Amino acid sequence: MPKRDPRLQCRNGRWHIRVKVPEALRTAGIIKKREFRKSLGTANLAEARRLLHMESIRIDAEIAAGWRKLESTPVATLSRSDLDYLALQWFHESENKRVITSPTGESELSREESEHDHLYWEAVLADPNHPDCSVTVHGTVQQIFLKQGISIDPAAREFAHLFELIRRGMLEQERRRLRAFRQDFSRGVGDELFEHVHGDRPLQRVARVTLSELINKQTTEPSRLALSPKSKIKAAGQARLFKEVIGAEKLISDITRDDAAALVDVLTKLPANASKRFPGLPARDVVDIAVTKRLAPMSRISAKSYLSAFSSLMEFAISRGFRTDNPAQRLSVGSDRISAKDRRHPFNTEQLNKIFSAPLYTGCKDDQQGYAKRGPNIIRRGRFWVPLISLFSGMRMQEICQLEVSDIAILDGVDVIIVQDDDAGVKRIKSAAGRRYVPIHPELKQIGFLEYHRLMREGGERRLFPELTASEASGYLSDNFSKWFANFLRSAGAKRPRTSFHSFRHSYRDALREANISPERVRALGGWSSGRTEDDYGSGLRASTLANEIEKVQYPGLNLGHLHVPFPSAR
């Protein structure tokens, strides 16, 4: 079910539109009322949604004009839908002036003019290059912009687009007048844009919003503006594919079930990271290469996220009155038949021993470019600690990389790591359940984690791992670390199918199972949610209770004895 537009309200069984006037415009006296209210004259929700769009455009146009008047700044650009509406509005007002005065439908203007005049102007307006056409239409376009308080350069594409619409509108009017003069009451073939616009009826506009314009509108929604940088990058990539496969300039009202099915076909064949592996190549060409070379497609999970995003975009179009149905409804990219549990495997004991016996943990040249080369140094900084912390706490990569020195604390007499986000959005957690504290495992203490923390605190550091850098694109510390860890796994000889950094969290979950810890305490130690309302009650388990449980987490066969040797410096 699409979410109902907040502007649409039901009163006494009838639908109304209600839009609040911005305080600044009301205070300045530009719009002298608190809100726009109007009955849509129907009890049918589908019909109300259709009418809502037309009224919303009118109201938004009035509010936009008010802002322009308040700020006294010229408008630089107008969307295609804005220009379409200006043309429709002008056409409706012009038609409204043609008052019908006879049973034949012949207007006063038609009786005064000769058939020759109508034929002449029909020929003139049919030719965009005719001097009389250029002068007449150009003047009308300027008057329309002037009336709206809009300043547009005549050389701009917006001016050219409205010029063509008004020329078509004038041509449609001449043809209607000619039929009226001849008392030809057949419907005739009219211009599709103005076909349903008549002066004696309310203006009912069919939405003419392109896919590109709709995406831009959705991007400015408050919920979208609040997305994390990484989510915005993902959404932008999805939008690029939609525009490429379906067509950026395709009207939303013209998108069919076949278009949505074509998108699904691409999603089920497009390989992972296609834009990076085949830069500049159209998606359909990449699909052809992938099919020919039998390249593995992106995971069904990734394909499903694309389809879900497109379906949400269509629901957004419905909520704004741009269309009445979702062409992606009930479409599917299928399933890869891999259970959620098996999408990532835990590290086995052999992999864990290879990871923690790599040069980084036994002696390397340095922990930057020389981390895989044998040398005399064991440098206990971010690259050293992040994998160990994940193995013994189940924390996610970003949760660890973003830790601050103040996140290591004592609660209930227990040393804990506090996992939390911040108001600035610099520190992030995956979900509300991820906000937690995790007792520091005895193995981490034995390896020297608390000593490392003390040195960071005494050194005046704010971040626990200050040398870790954030991705310029997303702002996430985990992005750069993730790329490094993928290379580290290969250099350590520990890379296996379906294993990655997240495999530490799977290993931790298996260790909790082996320890026979209760489900409630497992969720508290890992930041998992049961989805039950009862989780919202109470203040949670005590740190001392969880400390007793986390001590049971063990990895039989894993040898970390070589890391128990004290070091004079943790940096």
C-alpha positions as CSV (number, residue, x, y, z in Angstrom):
1,M,0.0,0.0,0.0
2,P,1.5,3.4,-0.9
3,K,1.7,5.9,1.9
4,R,-0.9,8.6,1.8
5,D,0.4,12.1,1.0
6,P,0.2,14.2,4.2
7,R,-1.5,16.9,2.2
8,L,-4.4,14.6,1.6
9,Q,-7.0,14.6,4.4
10,C,-10.4,13.0,4.8
11,R,-13.2,15.0,6.5
12,N,-16.8,13.8,6.7
13,G,-16.0,11.1,4.1
14,R,-14.7,13.6,1.5
15,W,-11.1,14.2,0.6
16,H,-9.5,17.6,0.9
17,I,-6.1,19.1,0.3
18,R,-4.4,21.1,3.1
19,V,-1.1,22.8,2.7
20,K,0.5,25.1,5.3
21,V,1.8,28.4,4.1
22,P,5.5,29.0,5.0
23,E,5.7,31.4,8.0
24,A,8.1,33.8,6.2
25,L,5.6,34.3,3.4
26,R,2.7,34.8,5.7
27,T,4.6,37.2,7.9
28,A,5.7,39.3,4.9
29,G,2.1,39.5,3.8
30,I,2.9,37.9,0.4
31,I,0.4,35.1,1.1
32,K,-2.2,36.3,3.5
33,K,-3.5,33.1,5.0
34,R,-2.1,30.3,7.2
35,E,-2.9,27.5,4.9
36,F,-4.4,26.4,1.6
37,R,-7.5,24.4,2.0
38,K,-9.8,23.0,-0.7
39,S,-12.2,20.1,-1.1
40,L,-11.4,17.7,-3.9
41,G,-15.1,16.9,-4.3
42,T,-14.7,13.1,-4.1
43,A,-14.9,10.3,-1.6
44,N,-12.8,8.0,-3.8
45,L,-9.2,7.8,-2.7
46,A,-7.8,7.0,-6.2
47,E,-9.6,9.9,-7.7
48,A,-8.5,12.1,-4.8
49,R,-4.9,11.2,-5.5
50,R,-5.3,12.2,-9.1
51,L,-6.9,15.5,-8.3
52,L,-4.3,16.1,-5.5
53,H,-1.5,16.3,-8.0
54,M,-3.1,19.1,-10.0
55,E,-4.0,21.1,-6.9
56,S,-0.5,20.5,-5.4
57,I,1.1,21.9,-8.6
58,R,-1.1,25.0,-8.4
59,I,-0.3,25.6,-4.7
60,D,3.4,24.8,-5.0
61,A,3.5,27.3,-7.9
62,E,1.9,30.0,-5.8
63,I,4.3,29.3,-2.9
64,A,7.3,29.3,-5.2
65,A,6.2,32.6,-6.7
66,G,5.9,33.9,-3.2
67,W,9.5,32.9,-2.3
68,R,10.7,34.5,-5.5
69,K,8.9,37.7,-4.6
70,L,10.3,37.6,-1.1
71,E,13.9,37.0,-2.2
72,S,13.7,39.1,-5.4
73,T,16.0,36.7,-7.2
74,P,15.4,35.5,-10.8
75,V,14.7,31.8,-11.4
76,A,17.5,30.1,-13.2
77,T,15.9,26.8,-14.1
78,L,12.4,25.3,-14.4
79,S,11.7,21.6,-14.6
80,R,9.9,20.1,-17.6
81,S,6.8,19.5,-15.5
82,D,6.8,23.2,-14.4
83,L,6.9,24.4,-18.0
84,D,4.2,21.9,-19.1
85,Y,2.0,23.3,-16.4
86,L,2.6,26.9,-17.4
87,A,1.6,26.0,-20.9
88,L,-1.5,24.1,-19.8
89,Q,-2.5,27.0,-17.5
90,W,-2.1,29.5,-20.3
91,F,-4.1,27.3,-22.7
92,H,-6.9,26.8,-20.2
93,E,-7.2,30.6,-19.5
94,S,-7.2,31.4,-23.2
95,E,-9.9,28.8,-23.9
96,N,-11.9,30.1,-21.0
97,K,-12.2,33.5,-22.7
98,R,-13.9,31.9,-25.7
99,V,-17.4,32.2,-24.4
100,I,-19.9,30.0,-26.3
101,T,-22.8,32.1,-27.5
102,S,-24.7,29.9,-30.0
103,P,-26.1,26.4,-30.2
104,T,-23.6,25.6,-32.9
105,G,-20.7,26.2,-30.4
106,E,-19.4,29.0,-32.6
107,S,-17.7,31.7,-30.6
108,E,-18.0,35.5,-31.1
109,L,-14.5,35.6,-32.2
110,S,-15.1,32.9,-34.9
111,R,-18.1,34.7,-36.4
112,E,-16.1,38.0,-36.8
113,E,-13.1,36.4,-38.4
114,S,-13.0,34.8,-41.8
115,E,-12.1,31.2,-42.6
116,H,-9.2,32.6,-44.5
117,D,-7.8,34.2,-41.3
118,H,-8.0,30.9,-39.5
119,L,-6.3,29.0,-42.3
120,Y,-3.6,31.6,-42.5
121,W,-2.7,31.4,-38.8
122,E,-2.9,27.6,-38.9
123,A,-0.3,27.6,-41.6
124,V,1.8,30.2,-39.7
125,L,1.8,28.3,-36.4
126,A,2.5,25.0,-38.1
127,D,5.9,26.4,-39.2
128,P,8.1,27.3,-36.2
129,N,10.4,29.3,-38.5
130,H,7.7,31.6,-39.9
131,P,8.5,35.2,-38.8
132,D,4.9,35.8,-37.7
133,C,4.9,32.6,-35.6
134,S,8.2,33.6,-34.0
135,V,7.1,37.1,-33.0
136,T,3.6,36.0,-31.8
137,V,4.8,33.0,-29.7
138,H,7.9,34.8,-28.4
139,G,5.8,37.6,-27.0
140,T,3.3,35.3,-25.4
141,V,6.1,33.3,-23.7
142,Q,7.6,36.5,-22.3
143,Q,4.2,37.6,-20.9
144,I,3.8,34.2,-19.2
145,F,7.1,34.4,-17.5
146,L,6.6,38.0,-16.6
147,K,3.2,37.2,-15.0
148,Q,4.8,34.5,-12.9
149,G,7.6,36.8,-11.8
150,I,10.2,34.5,-13.5
151,S,13.3,35.8,-15.3
152,I,14.5,33.4,-18.1
153,D,17.1,34.2,-20.7
154,P,15.4,33.8,-24.2
155,A,18.5,31.7,-25.2
156,A,17.9,29.2,-22.3
157,R,16.5,25.7,-23.0
158,E,13.5,26.5,-20.7
159,F,12.5,29.4,-22.9
160,A,12.8,27.2,-26.0
161,H,10.8,24.4,-24.5
162,L,7.9,26.7,-23.4
163,F,8.1,28.4,-26.8
164,E,7.4,25.1,-28.5
165,L,4.5,24.2,-26.1
166,I,2.9,27.6,-26.6
167,R,3.2,27.3,-30.4
168,R,1.5,23.9,-30.2
169,G,-1.2,25.4,-28.0
170,M,-1.9,28.3,-30.4
171,L,-2.0,25.8,-33.3
172,E,-4.5,23.7,-31.4
173,Q,-6.7,26.7,-30.7
174,E,-6.7,27.8,-34.3
175,R,-7.8,24.3,-35.4
176,R,-10.6,24.3,-32.8
177,R,-11.8,27.7,-33.9
178,L,-11.7,26.6,-37.6
179,R,-13.8,23.6,-36.8
180,A,-16.2,25.9,-34.9
181,F,-16.4,28.3,-37.8
182,R,-17.2,25.4,-40.1
183,Q,-19.7,24.0,-37.6
184,D,-17.7,20.8,-37.7
185,F,-18.6,19.1,-34.4
186,S,-16.5,16.0,-34.9
187,R,-13.8,15.6,-32.3
188,G,-10.9,15.6,-34.8
189,V,-7.3,14.8,-34.0
190,G,-6.0,17.2,-31.3
191,D,-2.6,17.8,-29.7
192,E,-2.1,15.2,-27.0
193,L,-0.9,17.8,-24.4
194,F,-4.1,19.9,-24.7
195,E,-6.5,17.3,-25.8
196,H,-8.4,17.2,-22.5
197,V,-8.2,21.0,-21.7
198,H,-11.3,23.0,-22.3
199,G,-12.2,26.4,-21.1
200,D,-15.6,25.4,-19.7
201,R,-14.1,22.7,-17.5
202,P,-11.7,22.7,-14.6
203,L,-8.0,22.2,-15.6
204,Q,-7.2,18.6,-15.2
205,R,-3.6,17.9,-15.9
206,V,-2.1,14.5,-16.6
207,A,1.4,14.4,-14.9
208,R,4.2,14.9,-17.4
209,V,7.2,14.2,-15.1
210,T,10.2,12.4,-16.4
211,L,12.1,9.6,-14.6
212,S,15.0,12.0,-14.0
213,E,12.8,14.7,-12.5
214,L,11.0,12.2,-10.2
215,I,14.4,11.0,-8.9
216,N,15.4,14.5,-8.2
217,K,12.2,15.2,-6.4
218,Q,12.6,12.0,-4.3
219,T,16.2,13.0,-3.5
220,T,15.1,16.2,-1.9
221,E,12.6,14.5,0.4
222,P,13.5,15.0,4.2
223,S,13.9,11.2,4.6
224,R,16.4,11.1,1.8
225,L,18.3,14.1,3.0
226,A,18.8,12.3,6.3
227,L,20.5,9.3,4.7
228,S,24.1,8.5,5.5
229,P,26.7,9.5,2.9
230,K,27.2,5.8,2.0
231,S,23.4,5.3,1.5
232,K,23.3,8.3,-0.7
233,I,26.1,6.9,-2.9
234,K,24.3,3.6,-3.2
235,A,21.0,5.4,-4.1
236,A,22.8,7.5,-6.7
237,G,24.2,4.3,-8.3
238,Q,20.8,2.7,-8.4
239,A,19.2,5.9,-9.9
240,R,21.9,5.9,-12.7
241,L,21.0,2.4,-13.6
242,F,17.2,3.1,-13.7
243,K,17.8,6.1,-16.0
244,E,20.1,4.1,-18.2
245,V,17.8,1.1,-18.6
246,I,14.4,2.8,-18.7
247,G,15.4,6.2,-20.0
248,A,16.0,9.4,-18.1
249,E,13.5,11.4,-20.1
250,K,10.8,8.8,-20.1
251,L,7.6,10.1,-18.7
252,I,6.6,8.5,-15.4
253,S,3.1,8.0,-16.7
254,D,4.6,6.1,-19.7
255,I,6.6,3.5,-17.7
256,T,5.1,0.1,-18.3
257,R,5.2,-3.3,-16.8
258,D,7.5,-4.3,-19.7
259,D,9.9,-1.5,-18.7
260,A,10.0,-2.8,-15.1
261,A,10.5,-6.4,-16.4
262,A,13.4,-5.2,-18.6
263,L,15.0,-3.7,-15.5
264,V,14.6,-7.1,-13.7
265,D,16.2,-8.8,-16.7
266,V,19.3,-6.5,-16.5
267,L,19.5,-6.9,-12.7
268,T,19.6,-10.7,-12.9
269,K,22.4,-10.7,-15.5
270,L,24.5,-7.7,-14.5
271,P,27.8,-8.7,-12.8
272,A,28.8,-7.2,-9.4
273,N,30.7,-3.9,-9.5
274,A,29.8,-3.5,-13.2
275,S,30.6,0.3,-13.3
276,K,34.1,-0.3,-11.9
277,R,34.8,-3.4,-14.0
278,F,33.4,-1.9,-17.2
279,P,33.7,1.9,-16.8
280,G,31.8,4.0,-19.3
281,L,30.1,1.0,-20.8
282,P,26.2,1.0,-20.9
283,A,24.6,-1.6,-18.7
284,R,23.0,-3.5,-21.5
285,D,26.4,-3.9,-23.2
286,V,27.8,-5.1,-20.0
287,V,25.0,-7.7,-19.7
288,D,25.9,-8.9,-23.3
289,I,29.5,-9.3,-22.3
290,A,28.6,-11.1,-19.0
291,V,26.3,-13.5,-20.8
292,T,28.9,-14.2,-23.5
293,K,31.7,-14.7,-21.0
294,R,29.5,-16.4,-18.5
295,L,30.3,-14.0,-15.8
296,A,28.6,-14.5,-12.4
297,P,25.8,-11.9,-11.9
298,M,25.5,-9.7,-8.8
299,S,24.1,-11.5,-5.8
300,R,20.3,-11.8,-5.6
301,I,20.4,-9.7,-2.4
302,S,22.0,-6.8,-4.3
303,A,19.6,-7.3,-7.2
304,K,16.7,-7.3,-4.8
305,S,17.9,-4.0,-3.3
306,Y,17.9,-2.4,-6.7
307,L,14.4,-3.7,-7.5
308,S,13.1,-2.6,-4.1
309,A,14.5,0.9,-4.6
310,F,12.8,1.1,-8.0
311,S,9.5,-0.1,-6.5
312,S,9.8,2.5,-3.8
313,L,10.4,5.2,-6.4
314,M,7.2,4.1,-8.2
315,E,5.3,4.3,-4.8
316,F,6.7,7.8,-4.4
317,A,5.3,8.6,-7.9
318,I,1.9,7.3,-6.8
319,S,1.9,9.3,-3.6
320,R,2.6,12.5,-5.6
321,G,-0.1,11.7,-8.1
322,F,2.2,11.1,-11.0
323,R,0.8,7.7,-11.7
324,T,-1.9,5.4,-10.2
325,D,-0.1,2.0,-10.2
326,N,3.2,0.4,-9.5
327,P,4.6,-1.4,-12.6
328,A,7.2,-3.3,-10.4
329,Q,4.6,-4.8,-8.1
330,R,5.0,-8.5,-7.6
331,L,8.1,-8.6,-9.8
332,S,11.0,-10.6,-8.4
333,V,14.7,-11.2,-9.2
334,G,14.4,-14.7,-7.7
335,S,16.5,-16.2,-4.9
336,D,20.0,-17.5,-4.9
337,R,18.7,-20.2,-2.5
338,I,21.3,-19.3,0.1
339,S,20.0,-19.0,3.6
340,A,20.8,-15.8,5.6
341,K,23.0,-17.9,7.9
342,D,25.1,-19.2,4.9
343,R,25.6,-16.0,3.0
344,R,28.8,-15.5,5.0
345,H,30.7,-18.3,6.6
346,P,32.6,-18.0,9.9
347,F,36.3,-18.3,9.8
348,N,37.5,-21.8,10.6
349,T,40.3,-22.5,13.0
350,E,42.9,-22.9,10.1
351,Q,41.9,-19.5,8.8
352,L,42.1,-17.8,12.2
353,N,45.6,-19.2,12.8
354,K,46.8,-18.0,9.4
355,I,45.3,-14.5,10.1
356,F,46.9,-14.2,13.5
357,S,50.3,-15.7,12.5
358,A,50.7,-13.3,9.6
359,P,53.7,-10.9,9.7
360,L,51.4,-8.2,11.1
361,Y,51.1,-10.3,14.3
362,T,54.4,-12.1,14.4
363,G,56.8,-9.4,13.0
364,C,56.6,-7.2,9.9
365,K,58.5,-4.4,8.2
366,D,55.7,-1.9,9.2
367,D,51.9,-1.8,9.5
368,Q,51.4,0.3,6.4
369,Q,52.8,-0.9,3.0
370,G,55.1,-3.4,4.7
371,Y,52.4,-5.3,6.7
372,A,52.9,-8.5,4.7
373,K,56.7,-8.5,4.8
374,R,58.6,-10.2,7.5
375,G,60.4,-7.9,9.8
376,P,61.2,-7.1,13.5
377,N,58.1,-5.0,14.3
378,I,54.7,-5.8,15.8
379,I,52.9,-2.5,15.7
380,R,49.8,-2.5,17.9
381,R,47.6,0.1,16.2
382,G,44.3,-0.1,14.3
383,R,45.2,-2.8,11.8
384,F,46.5,-5.0,14.7
385,W,43.5,-4.4,17.0
386,V,40.4,-4.2,14.8
387,P,40.3,-7.9,13.8
388,L,41.1,-9.0,17.4
389,I,38.4,-6.8,18.9
390,S,35.8,-8.2,16.3
391,L,36.7,-11.8,17.1
392,F,36.3,-11.3,20.8
393,S,33.3,-8.9,20.9
394,G,31.4,-9.5,17.6
395,M,31.6,-5.8,16.9
396,R,31.1,-4.7,13.3
397,M,34.0,-3.1,11.4
398,Q,32.6,0.4,11.4
399,E,31.7,0.2,15.1
400,I,35.4,-0.6,15.9
401,C,37.1,1.8,13.5
402,Q,35.1,4.8,14.8
403,L,35.8,4.1,18.5
404,E,36.9,7.0,20.6
405,V,39.1,6.8,23.6
406,S,36.1,7.8,25.8
407,D,34.3,4.7,24.5
408,I,36.4,2.5,26.7
409,A,35.0,2.8,30.2
410,I,34.2,1.0,33.5
411,L,30.6,0.1,34.2
412,D,29.4,-1.9,37.1
413,G,33.1,-2.5,38.0
414,V,33.7,-4.0,34.5
415,D,35.9,-2.7,31.7
416,V,33.6,-2.3,28.7
417,I,33.5,-1.0,25.1
418,I,30.6,1.4,24.6
419,V,29.1,1.0,21.1
420,Q,27.2,4.2,20.3
421,D,26.5,6.8,17.6
422,D,26.6,10.6,18.0
423,D,24.4,13.5,17.1
424,A,26.8,14.8,14.5
425,G,26.5,11.6,12.4
426,V,30.2,10.9,12.5
427,K,29.7,7.8,14.6
428,R,27.1,5.4,13.3
429,I,25.4,2.2,14.3
430,K,23.5,-0.2,12.1
431,S,20.3,-0.2,14.2
432,A,18.9,0.8,17.6
433,A,19.8,-2.7,18.9
434,G,23.5,-1.9,18.0
435,R,23.6,0.7,20.7
436,R,25.2,-1.4,23.6
437,Y,28.2,-2.0,25.8
438,V,30.4,-5.1,25.4
439,P,32.6,-6.3,28.3
440,I,36.3,-6.5,27.2
441,H,37.2,-10.1,26.8
442,P,40.1,-11.4,29.0
443,E,42.1,-12.4,25.9
444,L,42.1,-8.8,24.7
445,K,43.3,-7.7,28.1
446,Q,46.1,-10.3,28.1
447,I,47.2,-9.1,24.7
448,G,47.4,-5.5,26.0
449,F,44.3,-3.7,24.8
450,L,43.8,-1.8,28.1
451,E,47.5,-0.8,28.0
452,Y,47.1,0.5,24.5
453,H,44.0,2.5,25.6
454,R,45.9,4.0,28.5
455,L,48.7,5.2,26.1
456,M,46.1,6.8,23.7
457,R,44.4,8.5,26.6
458,E,47.7,9.9,28.1
459,G,48.7,11.0,24.6
460,G,45.7,13.2,24.4
461,E,44.1,11.3,21.5
462,R,40.4,11.6,20.9
463,R,40.1,8.6,18.5
464,L,41.2,5.2,19.6
465,F,42.8,4.5,16.2
466,P,43.7,7.9,14.9
467,E,45.8,6.6,12.0
468,L,42.8,5.0,10.3
469,T,41.5,7.2,7.4
470,A,37.9,7.7,6.2
471,S,36.8,7.2,2.6
472,E,36.6,10.5,0.7
473,A,33.4,9.3,-1.0
474,S,31.4,8.0,1.9
475,G,33.1,9.4,5.0
476,Y,33.2,5.9,6.5
477,L,36.3,4.7,8.3
478,S,35.4,1.2,7.5
479,D,35.5,1.6,3.7
480,N,39.3,2.0,3.5
481,F,39.8,-0.6,6.2
482,S,37.6,-3.1,4.3
483,K,39.7,-2.8,1.2
484,W,42.9,-3.3,3.2
485,F,41.6,-6.3,5.0
486,A,40.6,-8.0,1.8
487,N,44.2,-7.7,0.6
488,F,45.4,-8.8,4.1
489,L,43.3,-12.0,3.9
490,R,44.9,-12.9,0.6
491,S,48.4,-12.2,1.7
492,A,47.9,-14.3,4.9
493,G,46.6,-17.2,2.8
494,A,43.3,-17.1,4.7
495,K,41.0,-16.1,1.9
496,R,38.1,-18.6,1.3
497,P,34.8,-18.4,-0.5
498,R,32.0,-16.6,1.4
499,T,34.4,-15.3,4.1
500,S,35.3,-11.6,4.8
501,F,35.8,-9.4,7.8
502,H,32.1,-10.0,8.7
503,S,33.1,-13.6,9.2
504,F,34.6,-12.6,12.6
505,R,31.0,-11.8,13.7
506,H,29.8,-15.2,12.5
507,S,32.7,-16.9,14.4
508,Y,31.7,-14.9,17.5
509,R,28.1,-16.0,17.2
510,D,29.1,-19.6,16.9
511,A,31.3,-19.2,20.0
512,L,28.3,-17.9,21.9
513,R,26.3,-20.9,20.8
514,E,29.0,-23.3,21.9
515,A,29.1,-21.5,25.3
516,N,25.4,-22.3,25.7
517,I,24.5,-18.7,26.6
518,S,20.9,-17.7,26.8
519,P,19.3,-16.0,23.7
520,E,18.6,-12.8,25.6
521,R,22.3,-12.5,26.7
522,V,23.5,-13.4,23.2
523,R,21.4,-10.6,21.8
524,A,22.8,-8.2,24.4
525,L,26.4,-9.2,23.6
526,G,26.1,-9.0,19.9
527,G,23.7,-6.1,19.4
528,W,21.0,-8.3,17.7
529,S,17.3,-7.6,18.1
530,S,14.5,-10.1,18.7
531,G,12.0,-7.8,17.1
532,R,9.8,-8.1,20.2
533,T,8.2,-5.2,22.1
534,E,9.6,-6.6,25.3
535,D,13.1,-5.5,24.2
536,D,12.0,-1.9,24.8
537,Y,11.3,-2.4,28.5
538,G,13.8,-2.1,31.3
539,S,17.4,-0.9,31.2
540,G,19.0,-4.1,30.0
541,L,21.5,-6.6,31.6
542,R,24.2,-5.5,34.0
543,A,27.7,-5.2,32.7
544,S,28.9,-7.7,35.3
545,T,26.4,-10.2,34.2
546,L,27.5,-9.9,30.6
547,A,31.2,-10.1,31.6
548,N,30.6,-13.5,33.1
549,E,29.1,-14.7,29.9
550,I,31.7,-13.2,27.5
551,E,34.5,-15.0,29.4
552,K,33.0,-18.2,28.0
553,V,33.7,-17.2,24.4
554,Q,36.6,-19.4,23.3
555,Y,38.1,-20.6,20.0
556,P,39.6,-24.1,20.6
557,G,42.7,-24.6,18.4
558,L,43.4,-20.9,18.0
559,N,46.9,-20.1,19.3
560,L,47.5,-16.5,20.3
561,G,50.3,-17.2,22.9
562,H,52.8,-15.2,20.8
563,L,50.7,-12.1,21.4
564,H,50.9,-12.3,25.2
565,V,54.4,-10.9,25.3
566,P,54.3,-7.3,26.8
567,F,55.6,-4.5,24.7
568,P,57.2,-1.3,25.9
569,S,55.0,0.8,23.6
570,A,51.7,0.1,22.0
571,R,52.2,2.6,19.2
